[in-house]
Amino acid sequence: MGRPPTRPAKLKNGFYIEVKSQGSSSILIRRDTKEQMLIAAEDYSRSKTVTIKGEMFNDKWIVE
């Protein structure tokens, strides 16, 4: 057994949404295009709380 990592994990390039169930922690879901991200957000919003995070490119959030 080794030490746990001290550096946060790098995220891949793409569009992210945060999905959270009531009473549990949240997870990030990545999609390749903005259209796919919006469709996924609509699908998950029926049963969970969804927050659109935006686009990640080279470890930086792109502000639109």
N, C-alpha and C positions, 0 to 999 in steps of 0.2 A: 504494500500500500504506500502511495506517495502523498505528497501534499496536495490539497485542493488548488485549483487554478486561482490566481489572484487577479488576473486580467479579465475584463468582461469579454464575452464571446463576440466575434465579429458577425455582423449580419450581411447576408447576400444582397446584391443589388435587386431592387424590385419595389413593389407597392405593398404596404403593410396595413393590416387591421388588427386591433386588439379585441379579443373575445373573452368575455368574463361571464361565468355563471354566478348566480346569487350564492354567496357563502363560500366561494372558492377563489383561488388565485387566477390571474389572467394569463392568456397565451397570445403570442403573436403569430399571425398567419400571413404568409407571403404569396403574392400573385405576380405574374410577369407583366401584365398590362393593367392600366387603370380601369378598363371596362370589366376585366375579370375580377378585380378587387371590388368594384361596386356591386357586381352580381353576388359575390360571396358575402359581402356585408349585408345585402338584402336577405339572403337565405338564412344567415345566422341570426339576424335581428328578430326573427319570429320567436325564438326561444331563449336568446341570450342577450346580454348587453354588449353592443358593438361600438367601438371608437375607431374612427379612421385616423391612422397615424400619419400616412403620407408616403412619399417616395424616399428610399434610401439609395444613395449612389456614392460609392467609394467611402463607406463608413461615415457619411454625413447626410443629414436629413435635408431634402430639397424643399424649399418653401415656395409655394405657388401663389 
